[in-house]
Amino acid sequence: MKQLIYPILTLFLAINFVSCDKYETYADKKDKERSAINTFINKHGITVISESTFNAQGQTTDLSKNEFVLLDRTGVYMQIVRKGCGSKMEENKTITLLCRFMERDVMKDTMTFRNDQYTYMYDASINSYIDGSLYVDKISAERKGTTITASFVSGLMLRYHGAQVPSGWMVPLNYVNVGRPETVDDEISLVRLIVPHSQGTSDAQYDVTPYYYELSFEKE
């Protein structure tokens, strides 16, 4: 009997050791995220600048150098392509913003969603393909000081991620304008972001996955 028990016990311990060895902790996932962000930055020739440099440059990023500012409080990397027409969000006033975006999974460096141009995407909920460019995302947002709260009213993000707007999406609204073009020379604001999982969608937080966005804002 003992001769049978010992091999079984040894096998059990070996299986348990392999299982523990394969278990990935939250710290491990965060390390992978940081490594993926660094790889993405190097691959795409991004120059990271500090907030002090960003402020010294009048809160601008040099596009010729492909500069992104690392915002320490959130860990979001931001490049301002266009500050946009109009003015910044007013305090204690709720507005509706129209947003177009392109989203890339930083870990895989592959595009996941976009509504900024003509593109077809498969929607499992209706077992068919939809034209993503028809889904302009609408956000209801309010600003109190530097804190901006918002929820999706309609669009792709609401459809696939729920009503909660990623915190990372709100970061640029402290720096860009949210006007509506009135002349042919007016342009809406446009930013590029690398958003860590902690500032991303609920799915990004669950998967510990960072995402890259090209994102525009326009007042409805």
N, C-alpha and C positions, 0 to 999 in steps of 0.2 A: 504493500500500500504506500509506504514512504517513497518507494522508487517511482511511483506514479505521481505523487503529490509534488515532489521537488521539480520535475520538468515543467509541470503545469504552472507552478509558482514562478519559475524563472521566465516562462513565456509571458505571463501576466505582467511581470515587472518590466520586461523588455518593451511590451506594447505600450504600457503606461509611460515609460521614459520617452518613447518616440512621440506619443501624443503631446506630452508636455513640451518637448523640444520644438514641435510644430506650432504650438500656441503662440499667437502674436499679441503682445500687450498693446495698450493704447500708446505707451511711450515708443514702442517699435513702429507703430503706424505713423506717429508724428515725425519720427526720424526719416521714414520713407517719404513723407510729405515734404519735409525740408529739403531732402536730397533731390526730389522731383522738381521743386521750385528752382533750386540752384541750376539744375540741368537745363530747365526751360529758359532761364535767364541767359545762360551761356550760349545755348543753341541759337537763340534769337537775337544775340548781340545787344542785350539790354544793359545800359549803364545805370547803376543804382546810385541815387544821390540821397543825402540826409535831409531831414526837415529843415535844418538851419540853412543849408544851401538853397533849398526850395524857396524858403521865405526871403532869403537875400536876393533871389532872382525875381522877386515880385510874385511869388507863388505861381511860377511857370516852370515847364519842363522843356528842355531844348530838344526839339524833334530831330534835328540834324545829328544829334548824339544819341538818339533813341533813349532819352533819360526817363526813368521812372523814379518817383520819390517813394521811399519806404516810410510809411506813417507808423511810428512806433507804437502808439496806443492800440491800434487795431491789427497791425501786421500786414495791412493791405499795401500793395505796390500800385501806384497810380501815375498815369501819364495823361496830361491834359492836352488833347489835340486841338480842341477849340473851346474857348470859354463861353461862347454863345452870345446871342443877343439878349436884350432885356436886362433884368436884374436878378439878384439872388432871391431865394425864397424869403418871404416876409415872416416875421415872428407871429405866432399865435393865429395863423390863418391856414385853413385847410384848402389845398389845391389839388387838381387832378393833372397828372403828368402823363404824357405819351412817351413811351420808351421803345426804342428798337435796339436789338442787341444781337451779338454773336457770342456763343458760349463754347469754350474748348475745355476738355478734360486735360489738366496739366500733366497728370500721371502718364496718360497715354499719348498726349499731344494730338488729340483727335477732336474734330468738331462734333458737338452733341446736339445743340439747338441753335436756330437763328430765325429771326423774323425781319432781318434788315435787307433781304433781297429775295428774288424769286427762287424758291426751293421747295421740293416735295419731301415730306417726312411721313413715315409709317406711324399710324395711330392705332395701337392695339385695341383701344376701347371701342372703336367703330370698325375695326378690321379693314381699314382702308388708308389711302394716302391723303394727306392734306397739304395745302399750299401754305407754308409757314409765313410767307410775306403778308398774308391777309390778316394775321394775328398781331395787331399793334397792341402791345401791353399797356394797360392803363393802371396807374398807381394813384391812390389817394394818400396824400402826405401832409404832415404838419410839422412845423419847426418851432422848437422852444430852446432858445440859445443855440448851442451847437448840437443839440440832440434832435434828431429827425425820426419820427415814427411814421410808418407807412404800411399799407396793405394793397395787394393786387386786387383790382376790380374786375379785370378781364384780361385775356391773352394767353400765350403759351405757358408762361411761368405759373399762372393760376391753374391752368389745366393739368400741368404735370408735377408741380411742386407745392401747390396749396397757396393760401392767401398771404402767408408771411413773406414779406420782402426781405431778402438777405441783407444783413447789416452792412455788408461790404458795398452794396449798391447805393446806400445812403451817404457814404463817406464823401463822394465828389460833390454832393449838393452843398457842402460848406465852401466850395471853391469856384463853382461854375454858375452861370446864369440859366434861368429857366423861362426865357421869353418865347414869344411866338413871332416868326418872321413876318415883317410888314413890308419890306422892300426886297428887291432882287439881290441886294448885297448882304442881307441879314442871314446869319447861319445859326443853326441850333447847336447846343453844346455837344461835345463828343469826348469821351474819355476811354482809356484802356486800363484795365485793372487785372491784377493777379490777386485773387481772393482766397486766403487760407480757409480751411474747413470751418474754423470757429466763427467766421464772418459770412459763411455761405448759406445755402439752402439747408433744409432739414435733412435732405438726402446726403448732401455733401458732409454735414456734421456726422451723420451716422456712419458713412463710409470713410471718414477722415481723408477727403479728397479735395485738393485745391482746384479752382477753376479760373480760367482766363476769360475776360469779357471785353468786347468793344461795345460801348453803351452810349446812347444818345438820350438827351432829355429835352422835352418841348412841352410848354404849357398848353393844355387843351383850350 
